[in-house]
Amino acid sequence: MTERTNQEWLAALRGPERDDALADLRAFLVRGLRYALASWPNVDEAALEDFAQDALLKILKGLDSFRGESRFTTWAQKIAVHVAFTELRRLRWRDVSLNGLKESRDIDFVPNTMVDPSAGPEKQAMQRQVLSTLRRLIETELTDKQRQALVAARLHGMPIEEIARRMGSNRNALYKLLYDARQRLKKHLLAEGLSLQDVLAAFES
Amino acid sequence: MGFKLIWNTLKQRMRMVFPAQPEKNLEPDMLYDMFYSILTTRPDEIGCDECFEQLDRFIEITLAGKNAAEAMPLVQDHLDRCADCREEFEALLAALRAVA
């Protein structure tokens, strides 16, 4: 592949003879994606090509937003990885509905079994208190959406992009939703006298 | 941060004591991760969009063998918290290292 500076990339992709640059970039993205997606099953050459093609469209559309803070190829590969992961996650989770997941009160979300049987009675009591406090706060201090997102993300490992998709929202907003949930829980835990040190002390031997 | 080390040691110990019941409750790891992430919530956290914006700069610092966490601590903090962004970061790193 021809080595190009950032300026040369931008000029080539905006110019009348951009086919060469596009071909080079496509090949570069496919090579990188092959490594980036190595841990995903069922990703064949055709899929890599599709992802690269989708990425190229995004890259061309977003050329004006490239700020030159890194190499053009780094920026482009970042977009390609993002495009690929978004689609792969969508496919992997497409049969899982949000409402089909159990609600936290119907399962032992914060398990009682987490109390250490080998710890002394005082320690066990502390542990029980910590766990029941968190359980109670999750049930009473979060909005339904926050709780649902928390359980989906933490227990079921649903990507936040997929939670967002099902809630008619976006990834950034979901991060914020979970952030708000964390803030609330933190505030209440601290108000009930449970700092990080306290929780650690309860579970350390 | 000292706490991280202690949390990880604690998680490892608990992993040996408690059986996991997938989808019925949180495994010890997950519970401790949740406690940790709740109690270390900070007011200056950045979201996924901002992390993504800065990721190419962050990753080039990493590729240059320098301390990106020190140079861009909020990006590092987000990557520590956000599994989705962290996964993409690691994949991108693998890709760029391979084609370098």
Chai-1 contact restraints between the chains, C-beta under 6 A:
chainA,res_idxA,chainB,res_idxB,connection_type,confidence,min_distance_angstrom,max_distance_angstrom,comment,restraint_id
A,R31,B,V99,contact,1.0,0.0,6.0,A-B,restraint_1
A,G32,B,A95,contact,1.0,0.0,6.0,A-B,restraint_2
A,G32,B,V99,contact,1.0,0.0,6.0,A-B,restraint_3
A,Y35,B,A94,contact,1.0,0.0,6.0,A-B,restraint_4
A,Y35,B,A95,contact,1.0,0.0,6.0,A-B,restraint_5
A,Y35,B,A98,contact,1.0,0.0,6.0,A-B,restraint_6
A,A36,B,A91,contact,1.0,0.0,6.0,A-B,restraint_7
A,A36,B,A94,contact,1.0,0.0,6.0,A-B,restraint_8
A,A36,B,A95,contact,1.0,0.0,6.0,A-B,restraint_9
A,E69,B,R57,contact,1.0,0.0,6.0,A-B,restraint_10
A,S70,B,D56,contact,1.0,0.0,6.0,A-B,restraint_11
A,S70,B,R57,contact,1.0,0.0,6.0,A-B,restraint_12
A,S70,B,E60,contact,1.0,0.0,6.0,A-B,restraint_13
A,T74,B,D56,contact,1.0,0.0,6.0,A-B,restraint_14
A,T74,B,E60,contact,1.0,0.0,6.0,A-B,restraint_15
A,W75,B,D56,contact,1.0,0.0,6.0,A-B,restraint_16
A,Q77,B,A95,contact,1.0,0.0,6.0,A-B,restraint_17
A,K78,B,L55,contact,1.0,0.0,6.0,A-B,restraint_18
A,K78,B,D56,contact,1.0,0.0,6.0,A-B,restraint_19
A,K78,B,L92,contact,1.0,0.0,6.0,A-B,restraint_20
A,V81,B,E88,contact,1.0,0.0,6.0,A-B,restraint_21
A,V81,B,A91,contact,1.0,0.0,6.0,A-B,restraint_22
A,V81,B,L92,contact,1.0,0.0,6.0,A-B,restraint_23
A,F85,B,E88,contact,1.0,0.0,6.0,A-B,restraint_24
A,I107,B,K24,contact,1.0,0.0,6.0,A-B,restraint_25
A,D108,B,K24,contact,1.0,0.0,6.0,A-B,restraint_26
A,D108,B,N25,contact,1.0,0.0,6.0,A-B,restraint_27
A,F109,B,N25,contact,1.0,0.0,6.0,A-B,restraint_28
A,P111,B,N25,contact,1.0,0.0,6.0,A-B,restraint_29
A,R154,B,M30,contact,1.0,0.0,6.0,A-B,restraint_30
A,R154,B,M34,contact,1.0,0.0,6.0,A-B,restraint_31
A,P159,B,D84,contact,1.0,0.0,6.0,A-B,restraint_32
A,I160,B,D84,contact,1.0,0.0,6.0,A-B,restraint_33
A,R171,B,C48,contact,1.0,0.0,6.0,A-B,restraint_34
A,N172,B,G47,contact,1.0,0.0,6.0,A-B,restraint_35
A,N172,B,C48,contact,1.0,0.0,6.0,A-B,restraint_36
A,N172,B,D49,contact,1.0,0.0,6.0,A-B,restraint_37
A,Y175,B,G47,contact,1.0,0.0,6.0,A-B,restraint_38
A,Y175,B,C48,contact,1.0,0.0,6.0,A-B,restraint_39
A,R182,B,I38,contact,1.0,0.0,6.0,A-B,restraint_40
A,R182,B,T41,contact,1.0,0.0,6.0,A-B,restraint_41
A,Q183,B,T41,contact,1.0,0.0,6.0,A-B,restraint_42
A,L185,B,I38,contact,1.0,0.0,6.0,A-B,restraint_43
A,K186,B,I38,contact,1.0,0.0,6.0,A-B,restraint_44
A,K186,B,L39,contact,1.0,0.0,6.0,A-B,restraint_45
A,K186,B,T41,contact,1.0,0.0,6.0,A-B,restraint_46
A,L196,B,L39,contact,1.0,0.0,6.0,A-B,restraint_47
A,V199,B,F35,contact,1.0,0.0,6.0,A-B,restraint_48
A,F203,B,L10,contact,1.0,0.0,6.0,A-B,restraint_49
